[in-house]
Amino acid sequence: MTPAAPARIFISAGEPSGDLHGANVVRAILRRRPDAHIDAIGGPRMAKAGAAIRYPIEGLGALGIAEVVSQIPAHYRLLGALRRDFDAAPYDLVIPIDYPGFNLRVAQAATRRGMKVLYYIPPALWAWWTGRAKRFAKAVDRFAVILPFEQLFFERLGIEATYVGHPLLDREPIPLRAEVRDALAIDRSARVLGIFPGSRPQEVRRHWEVFRDAALHLLRAGKCDRVLVAGTAGESYPEPGVLEIVLDAPERILKASDAVIAKSGTTTLEAALANTPMVVAYRTHPITFIIGKRLAKVGWLSLVNLVANRQIVPELVQHDVTVANLIDAAGPLLDPASPERRSQLEGLGSVRDRLGAPGASDRVAELVDELLSA
């Protein structure tokens, strides 16, 4: 009997977070299938894990409806190249990761050519894209979902889905708060505020000034002793004053802080895992906000509140993201005796319980085996 040829797999990740999650999946697949050949749209993490990067992700990532428009020409050029690749040498399995506008088209191109598709970290159809479910159902064989309520939601839409757990749980354990503070030369008794304006240029531009001014006010008012800014190399943070810009160390800042002001996104779940109370705020392009508000199907912005299915953390959106509102929401969280802090810490514990156990990437690799064997 002739041995089966090594599996050919293509992974499509459009931004740095997808590169991170994709790298973990590449390693998990190669542990089970050392001879598998994995090509990818990806970055340095996936390359280091063992994928052959056919197309780098640099310049692809964009947030918001208005912002994505500028990326359309690059996306169409890349899709054209991918379709030619798929025609020339089909893959046994295609794994899109997040990045839904582009990756839906990748999935459609693969399905039309008879390839199987496993979508990891699918789009938040439950938030505003329910009407697009039929397009995904036709283009995807299986969803690997990372939030506990998503499996039932997608199955009700006729999409086969498996809850694999959240990939954040697969990260290396963060040291204890005292150890992180020692490493950052922070007194263990100091009250520390962390601020997370975002990692993308458009996020930093929209959040930095208001986050900065609220943090400076809290510092002057004696509500905290130090303020750490989760900075990204290459970004600009004008007039920080006494605020301390710490580059590329978000997990350490979360663990060292007593409370944080954070833009909406994965950072909020990271804060929950670090047991750090937070205020969640988000500003986006006005056109994106207007369209998103009309399409929104859920009552919360932050992943923490969505996982809990109730409000645990305060949320401020668009015009409500003001210095005064940030001060009012963050101030009580810096007081160890405040009822707001005690209540939020209790709620964050329930969120951690709901996220389940580590092993998301290994469970994705199990689904890969299942689909390749079917």
N, C-alpha and C positions, 0 to 999 in steps of 0.2 A: 504494500500500500504506500502510495506516494505521500510523504509528509506534507501537511498544510503549509502554504507559503506564509511568511511572517505578515502580520496584520499591518496594513497601511492606514494611518490615522491622520486626520488634519484637525488642528485646533485653531480657532479664531478668537483672539482677544484684542480688543480695540484700544485699551488704555492700561496704565500701570497696575491698577488693582486686578484687572483680568490677567495680566502677566504674572502677578503673584499667585493668584489662585490656579492659573494654568500650570505654573511650575510644579505646584504640589500634585496636581493631577498627572502630569508627565511622570514624575517620580513614582507615583502609585501604580501607574500602568506598567512602567518598566520593571517594577519589582515583580509583577505578575507575568509579564510578557517581555523578557529581556531582549528578544529579537524583534520587537515591534519597531516599525519605522514611523516616526512622528514628525510631520511638517507643521509649520505654524505661521500665523500672523502673531507676532509676539515681541518680547523684549529680552533684556539680558538675563532675567531670572529663568525664563523658559529655556533659553539657550544653555544656560549652566546646568539645568536639570536634564538635558539630553535631547531637546527638540531641535530640529533644523529650521532656522528662521528664514522663511522664504520672503516675507515682507515685514519690515520693522514697524512698530506701532508709533514711532515718533511723528508727531504732528496730526495724529488721527483724532485724539480725544477732544470732545467738546460737550458742554453741558447746556441744556435748555433748547427750546424749539428755535429761537432766533439765532442762537450761537451755532447750532448745528448746520444752519443754512450755508455758512461759509465753507463747510467741509464737503459739501455735496460734490463738487468736481473731483476732488481727490478720492472720495468714496466710489464714484462711478468708474474712475480709471482702475482702481483696485479691484472692483467687482468684475470688470471686463477681463483683467488678467487672471483672476481666480477661475472664471468660467472656462477660459482657454486651458488652464491647468487641469481642471476637472475633466475636460474633454480628452486631453492628451493622456492622462494617467489617473483614472478614477481611484478614489479611496474607499476602503471598506466601511469607514465610519468618519463622520464629521462632528466635531464638538464645538459649537459656538459657546462663548462664555460672556454673559451679560451683554452690554453694548447693543441694545435691541434693534434700533433703526437699521443699522448696517447688517447685523447678524441675522435678522429675519431674511434678508435677501441672500445671504450666504446659505442659510438653511434651504430656502426655496431652490437655489441653484443646484444644491447637492441632491435634493429629493427628485428634481426633474431628471437627473442623470442616474437615478436608481441607487443612490447611496443612502445609507442609514444615518439618522441625525439624532444625537443626544444633546439637548440644550441644557447647559449647566448655568445656574443663576439666571433664570428666565426673567423677562420684564415684568414690571408690577402691573399686570393687567387688572388686578384687583383694585388698583388705585384710580386708573382712568382709561384703560384701553380695552375694556371688556368687548367692545365691538370688533376688535382685531383678533379675537380668539380663534375665529374660523380660519384665518390665514395661518396662524401658528399650528392649529390642529392638522392642517393639510401638509405642513412643511416639516413637522417634527415627529419622530417616533416616540420619544420619551423626554419628559422634563425631569431634571434633578434639581429639586427645590431646597432652599436653605432656611426658610422660615416655617414654623410649625403649622400655621394655618393654611399654607399655600397648597398642600397636596389635595385636600378636600375641595378647595376653591377651583383648582384647575380640572379636577376630575368631573366636577359638576358642569364644566364647559366642554366636556368630551375629550380632554387631553390627558393621556396617561402620565401620571406624575409620581415620583418617589421622593419622600423627604429624606435627605441625606445628612442633615445637620448643618450648622453654620461653620464655614471655614475658619472663622476667627478662633474657634476653639482648638484648632490644630497648631496654633502658633506656640513658640517656645514659652514656657511659663515666665511671667514677669517677676523680677525679684520683689521682695517685701518693700513696703513703702519706706521704711527706715533705711534700708540698704540703698534704694534709689536716691533718697535725699542725701545720704552720705556721699554718694558718687557725684552728685551735683553741687556739693558744698552748701547744702541748705540745712539750717538748724532744724532738728526734729520737732521742736515746739512751734516753729513758725507757721503762720496761716498763709497758705499759698493759693493763689488763683492762677489757673491756666486758661489761656485763650487760644482758640483754634479757628482762625479766619478762613481756612481752606488751603488746598494745595495747588489749585489751578489759578492762573493769573486773573481770570475774571472774578473768581470768588474772593481773592485777596483784595482786589480793587473795591469790591462792593462792601466788604465786611471790616476791613482793617481800621478805618478811621473811627467808626462808631464803637467797635470793640475796644480799641485803644483808649478812647476818651472815657468810656465807662470804667475800664480797669484803673485808669489814673485817678478817677474820682473815688473809687472804692479804696484805693491805696491811701490817698490823702485823708479820707474820712476815718482811717484806722480800722477798716473792715478786714484788711489783709496786710501782710508784712512784705510779701514779694509777689511779683507777677511774672510768670513764664509764658513766652509766646512760642507756639509750635510753628516754627518757620520752615520754609522750603528753600533750598539752595537756588539762587538765581532770581528769587522774588524780592520785591522792594517793600520795606516797612518804614515809611517816612516818619520822622520825629517821634521815635519810641520813648524818648525821655529815659526814665529809670526802668522801663520795662525791659526784660531780658529775653533777647531773641535766641532761642535754642534750635539749631538746625537739625532737621531730619531725625528727631527723637520723640515722636508723638507718644509712643507707649510709655516712655520714661516720664514724660511730663504728666500724662494722665495719672500715673501711679504716685507721683510726687505731690500732686495738687489735692487740696481739700475740696475744691469745687472748680468747675470749668464753665466758660462760655464757649459754645461750640456751634459751628455751622452744621446744618442738618446733613446726615449721611452716615456712613459706616462708623465715623468717630463716635457717634452716640452709643452704638453697641459696644465699642471698645471701652468707653467710659463705664458702661454698666458692668462689663467684665472686670474692670479695675475697681469697682465699687466706689466710684467717684461721682457725687451729685453734679448735676449739670443744668444749664439753661440752654435751650436749643433755639437758634435763630437762623433765618435764611432770607437773603435778598437775591433776586434774579432779574433778568432783563424784563422791562415792563410788558413787552408783548408776550413773552413766555409766561409771565404771571397771570395775565388776563386769560390767555388760552387755557392754562393749567387749572385756573380756578373754575372755569366753566366745565372742564372735563373731569374734575376730581370726583372720586366715588367714595373716598374715605374721610374720616373726620380728623385725622392726625397727620402731621408731617414727619415726626421723628419715628425711627424704627423701634425705639424703646416703647413708645406708647402703642404702636401698631402690634408689637409682639404681646404686650400686656393686655391689649384690647380695652385699655382705659388710660386716662391721663395720669401719668406718673411724674413726668418732667414738664416744666412750663415751656411753651412754644411761642415764639414771636416771628411773624412773617411779614416781609415786605415793608409797608409803611409803619408797622408796629415795632420794627427794629430801630429803637431810639435809645439814646444814652440813658434817659430817665427810666425807661422800661427795663433795660438791662440791669441797671443799678437796683431797682426794686425787686427784680426776680433773683439776682445773684447774691445780694447782700445777706439774706437769711441763710443761704446755703453755706456761708462761711462761718456761721455761728454754731458751734458743736451742740449747743443746748436748744436750738430752735426747733419747733414742731415741724417746720417745712423740711429741714434736713433729716430729721428722724423718719418722717413719713416717706421721703424719697428713698432713703437707704433701704427701708423695708420693701418698697416697690421694686427696686433694682434687684433685690434678692429673688423675687418671684420671676423676673425676666430671665435671670441666669438659669433658674430651674427649667424654664420653658425651652431654652435653647438646646437642651439635651446634652449628649456626650460628644467628645471629640471623635474624629475619624471620617469627616466628610469626604476627603479625597479618596480614601480607601473604598468608601461606599460608591463613589463615582466609578472607580476602577472595576468594581464588581458589576455595575450596570454595563460598562464597556464589554466585559466578558459575556454577559447575558445577551447583549444585542449582537455581538459578533458570532455567537453560537446559534442564534435563532435561525 
